[in-house]
């Protein structure tokens, strides 16, 4: 599986489909169908569809995973009736939301009300086109893929604020303002923590960063950066204990108070897409991505789709830690949130940048060994 | 921007990372490990604690003594009625504080004395158990059945036949006996008050009251005889079940509980 990429698979499928279809059709149609441009267009569409399907199925499985895990934390069982162990419960919930009528408040602004959730969803899903899940999953060579992913990831407060403002509801507006303040406050430490990774790896390309970690996962030497990144990601994903924008006790449902039916499902799904992206970023930047250290038996890394298997396993473990935090900690106050963001996380992230610079200078650490191929 | 106007937060240990982050995380992890294999929540409609096999399995798994944590036998649930032994004495309906018991006719009585058995509206019932306590024959008892949910309100009314089916299922019964007139107690007649109206004999469920003629006294000059029927009830003690219906229906309140001297 080493050299077969996902695009190759999509291209092969498209070629097979179009040539097969073209061979049974008369001449003018036959000529149009085996046009290489058309094949390329269909291949790109198939590639996107496969990515979208994989990310959506993973997101919904993530919701199932969270429900089962939260159930265990609360000494109950979580979803268990639809499908085996409740695996299809979330599909059923999605179907129910899909069938519901979407109501718009009379005074709400129509454009923002409908465009907000759509843009939120689209930008959240868009990141999957950039993230390399395994070797061959990337959509192309992007030298700045890490920056691009983080840039798209930080679009969210804008669309949240747009949809909150156009809902014409005080709770929505308060939630949107909180969301914007929170995301801006935590954007800075996240980027600084990423700077530490970039310093050590000397690259903005996620594939390069992962390949550098083959024997040297960054979570050890850059533990401080990992801590800041995880806390910042919790705030960016608006998960407990930083779910102030949708604090049920104070703000009905926060910025999606006025949304129902499929628009609400968009918000819900996009939240979990962002949670999945956050977990994937932690795995990519700090936990070695799809690689395993070279001293593990090769049988563990040579079976088909091994990279994806190990990558998703790591991702789900990281998300399990997020669920663990959600099950344990209460929601913080707004002032505590901003205080932790500006006064604790930013100094810590600066410190982690300094530590990363020292690591680049020293090149070897007593416990963690020497960094292979350091520096840019 | 929200904190710009806010008052400075109180000095507290709210950011102590050991106390406020590490401890809850440890607690949650312990709970997770404990319920990883089998959470202690019972999946109720599929698993029931009153199912003895399941109950013992749970107890053994938790290392607890067998037989704990089920529905107890003296639970006051839906009634069971043995129609065969019911004597239509009405006592359950009389004793009901919620007026949820109606006496309805069931087949099996003679035309003169139709057999009436209680029909209970569980929408009103408060499960006090007074009716079971009052039942002289012990035919209306409370069982451990507690699942009453129905989609229709009319299905909350349980007919005597339905309660008889519950009786035939032989659930653990709870014959509530708080205090009852014993066999030494008898129903006595305050003779001067009686007007011979036949109400007690008419309503007696066991028909143990007969109205006997009494001699009409000859009035003395100037004395006016009371306006009444010259009969008075005689109760057959061996047939009487001490239900007290006659006391309830007596218009002159001349029947009362007492002991034969």
Interface residues (C-beta under 8 A of the other chain):
Chain A: X69 X71 X72 X73 X74 X75 X76 X77 X80 X177 X178 X181 X324 X325 X327 X328 X329 X330 X333 X334 X335 X336 X338 X339 X340 X344
Chain B: X1 X2 X3 X6 X9 X14 X15 X20 X21 X24 X25 X27 X28 X29 X31 X32 X34 X35 X36 X39 X40 X41 X43
